[in-house]
């Protein structure tokens, strides 16, 4: 049996006629950049997340970059985030000239550890007349990541951020539809940043992104920044970038958005089946080789990925590859150990939970069209590896 990590063709087959009709409408209109389709998607995503405004941009990476630009980040400023994430989390901050300060993850959720964030802020220099600083940079914001579709503990993070007068930007690239007790992903901070990369739960036919906010002033500033800083056209109030969502992507995403909750529920059902199958084989016991993703009361996990922690991860992945089971490692090198961030002075051992996750994490297929038979095959192969029968 062949089980790919992701099968976009299977999903497309169920909605191809609606997609084609939506694309044909855009082609007939000949309105390809921004316009009515993008405005409609912006309103729909805002309503879905619980924010007041959505601002369509060219990618999830640009969403973070523009959020940082809107906050005026630059040399001498710093943002706190985690070292266990996709590169754009930190890279988009660095592109503004600002610094990143890392804080370790919670080993259960893989998200920012609120206690370590609070301890970091409390340990940085502060006096009554100056803001919190680190290495000469002013710490102005925090960017928690809702990793793999599991929302971060935003109530605790926001409480600490408020005490230190920090803005909060959510990296929600993998988390559209996820929730924490504090609210929906993308609605809790000053801004939320989403990606519509094709592999996401809500994925387009290319790159695309969205920023959500409930501030009218922030929304207007972002619309100017995404369009070369101009308003009206050719009159530049700011130095912005070219990061406009195109109408074809918006049309595709509007069709898919109608199915998003149903797809997320299927992912949730697949996750539950994995739990049952892996547990039944004795792989997840206290001394077992597999640790399952966390389930936390009051949270909605949308399983953008189903990531296990596995003993002998690389050997297991090789075995599954030979059995035609697709997997992926998210992420093999934590950000603080990436070559481009060597100048920050971090070293191996500084963030042990992020480093441990990088060594053991393995994403299994979890897409909505995955069948029970395919999941059984995946688990049988995992069990065969650890039982030494293959």
N, C-alpha and C positions, 0 to 999 in steps of 0.2 A: 504493500500500500504506500502511496505517496501522500504526505501531509505537508503542504507548504506552510511557512510561517504566516503568510497572508495571501488570500485569494481574492483580489479585487475584481477579477472577471466574474466570479460567482455572484458577487453583489451587484455588479453592473447588469447582469442578465435579468435581474428582477425589476429593474427600473429603466431599462434602456429606452423604451418608447417615450417616457416622460422626459428623460434627459434630452433626447433628440428634439422633442418639441420645444423645450426651453431654449436649446442652442439655436434652433431655427428661428425662433422669435428674435433673439439677439442679432443674428446675421441679417434678418430682414430689416431690423431697425438701423443697422450700421452704426450703432452707438456702442463703442467697445470699451471705453475707459470711463470709470465712475458712472454716473447717470442713474436712471430709474431703477435698474436691477440692483445696483450696488446699494442705493438708498433703501430699497425694500429689504435687502438682506441685513443691512445695518440695524434697521428697526426690529427685525425678527430676532436677531441675535441678542440685541439689548433686552427685548422682552423675555427671551428664553433664559438669560442669565440673571435677570432681575436688576440690571443696570438701566440707566436712563438713556444712554447713548452708545452707539457702536460706530467705530471709524474703521472702514476697510482699508487695508494696506497690502503691500506686495508680498509679504511673508511674515511668518511668526518671528523671525529674527529682527526684521524691520519694526515689528510691533514693539519689541523691547527697546530697540534703538530710539525710536520716536518717543517712547515713554520717558526715556532718560533725557532726551533733548528737551522735551516739554518741561521737565523739572529743572532745566538749566544746568545739567551736570557737565563737568569739564575738569581740567587739571586742578588739583587741590581738593577735589571732592572724592568721596568714597561711598560705596554701597556694600552692605553685608548680604551675602548669599551663601549657597552651599557648594561644595566641591564635587558633588555627585549629581551630575545633570548633563544634558546635552551642551555642547560648547557655546551655543548662542546665549545661554544664560549669562555667562560672564563676558563672553566676547563682545556682546552688544554694549555692555557697560564700558569696556576698555576702549572701544572705538570712539567714545566721546572724549577720551583723555582722562576720564575718572579712574579711580582705583577700585579693585574688588578686595573685600576682606571676607575670608571664608570662615564658616562655622560648621562643625560636624553635624552629621545627620543622626536622627533617631534610628537605631538598628532594626526596629520593628516596622516602621512606616516608610523608611528611606527618605523622609522629608526632614526639613530643618528641625533640629532639636530645640524646642523653645527654652529649655533650661540653659543650654549652652549659649544660646543667643543672649539671654538675659545676663549670664555671667560675663560674656564678652563685653557687653555694653557697660556693665558695672565696673569692669576692670580697666576700661579706657579712661584717659585723663579727662577731667571736667572740673570747671570751677564756675562760680556764679556768673562770671562775665563772658564765658566763652562756650561754644558748642563742644560736643564730644569729638575728640580727634584721635587719629591713629597714624603713626608714622608721618606726622605733619599734615595729613589730609583730614578734612572735615567730614565726619560720617553724617550723611544727609538722608540715607534711605536704607530700606531693607527689601530684598526680593526673595520671598519664599517661593519654592517650586512645588506644585501639586504633581508629584512624580508618578508616572505610570497610571494616572487616573484616580489616585488617592489624594484627597484634599489634605493640606497641611493643617496643623492646629492653629488656626488663624486667630482665635480668641486670645490665646496666650501671646502670640507674636504681636498682634495689634496693641495689646495692653503694654508690652514693653516698648514698642515703637512710640506709643503716645507719650510715655514718660520721658523719652529722650528726644521728642520732637522730630521723629523721622517720618518721611513719607513711606507708604507701603505700595509696591507694585507687585502684583501676582504674576508669576510665570505659570500660566494656565495652558500652555501649549498642548499638553496631553490630557486635559481635564475638562473639556466642555461637557457640562451636565453633572459633574461631580458636586458634592455638597459636604459641608461640615456643619456643626451646630451653629456656627457664626454666620452661615449663609452659603449661597451658591458660589462656585469658583468664578472669579471675574467680577464679583459684586462687592467684595469686602474691603479691598484696598482703594487707594485713589484711582488706580487703573488696573485692569486685567489684560493680559496679553495672550492671544490665541493663535494657533497655527492651523492652517488647512492643508498642510502637506498631505499628499494622497494616502499615506499610511495611517493617518489619524482617524479616530472614530467618525469625525465629520471631515472628510477629505475631498479636495477638489480634483481637477484634472491638470494640476500643476501647482505652483507655489501660490500662496495667499495667506493673509492673516487678518486679525481684527483686534482692535483695542476697545475695551469697554470702560465706561466711566459714568458716574452720576453727576459730574460737574459740567455745567454748560460751558463755562469758561475754558476748562481743560479740553473739552470736545472741539471747541472752535479753534483753539491753538493747534491741536493735532491735525485738523483738516488743513490748516495753513502750512504746517511743517511738512506734511506728506506731499504737497504740491509745490515743491521748490520754494516754500516760504512766501508764496504770492497770494494776495487777495486785494483787489481783483486781479485777474490775469495780467501778467507782465508788470505788476506793481508789487515789489518784494518787501514785505515788512520784516522778514527774517531770512536767515540762511537755512533753508530746509533741504529736503532730499526729494528724489523722484520715487515715490513709493505708493502708487495708487492701485487699488484692486480693480481688475478689469471685469467687464460686464459678463463675459462668458463664464468666468469662474463663479461669479455671484449667482448666475442662473443655475448652474450645476448644484451649487451649495444649497440654494433655496429648495430644490427638489429633494435633496438628501436630508435636509433638516427635518422634513416631515416624518422621516423614518428613524430619526436618531434615537429617540427613547426606546423604540421597539428593538433596535439593534443593540443598544446598551443592555437591555434586559436579557437578550440572548447571550451576550458576553457574560453577564452575571450568572446565567444558568450554566454556561460552559465552565465557569470558574467553580461553581458548586460541584459540578460533576467531577472535575479534576480533584477537588478536595476529597470527595468520597472515594474515588478510584485509587488515589495515591495512599490514602489512609487505610483502605481495605488491604492493600498490599504490604502494610507495615512500614512504609517508607517515611512516614512523618511522625513516628513515635519520638519520645524524648531523646533517644540515642540514634534516631534514624538519619539517613543521609540527606533528607530533603526538608527544607523549611518553607512553609506555604506563605503567600502574601497575607498580611494582617487583615482581619475583619474587625472594625471598630464600631461600637454602638453609636448611633446618631450621625454616621457618615454614609454617604453614597459613593461607592467605588465604581467607576465606569469601565475599568479594566481596558484601558488603552493598550496595556501589556499585562500579561500574566507572568510575573517574574518570581521564580523560585530561587532559593539559595541552595546550592547543590555541592556536596562533597565531590572532589575530583572533577570539577566542572568541565575542564577542557577535554578530559578523556570521555566524559559522558556526552559532550557535544559532538565529538568525533564519532562515537558509536551511533548517535541519533542521525547524524548526517549520512552514515553508511546505510542506515535503515530508511533513508528518504524522508526523514522528519526535519522540517526547517526549524531552526532556532536562531537566537541572536543574543549577543552579550551587550547589555546596557548597564554600565559603560566600562570598558576594559581599563581605562586610565583615568583616575579622578583628576579634576581640573587643576588642583594645586601641584600635581606632579607632571603636568604637561610642559613640554620644552618651552613653549612661548611664555609661560608664567614663571619661569625659573627666577626672573628678576625680583619676584615678590618675596623670595627668601624662604618659602615653605620647604619642608623636607619630608621624606618618608617617615611615618609615625606620628605626624602632627594631627591627622584626622583618622584615627584607627577604624572607625565604623564605616566611613566612606571607602577606605582602602580594603576592608574586609568584603564589602559588598562588591567592589570591582573584581575581586578574585573569585567570588562564588555565584554571582547573579547569572541567571539563564532564563530568557523569555521563551515560553512555549506558545504554540499556535492557540489563539483565543478568538479569532474572528467569528462573526455571527453565523456564518454558513457552515462552520465546523460541525461535523456529525458526531453522534455518540460513538459510532464505530471507529471513526478516526481518533477520537480521544482515547478510546480503549486501546487502540494500537500504540499510541504514544506512551501510555502508562505501561503497557506490557513491555515495551522496549526499554523504558527506564528501569523497570523491575528486573529485566533480564540482565542489564548492565550491572546492577548492584548485586544481584544474586550470582553473578559469574557464570550464567548459563550460555552466554554468547561472547 
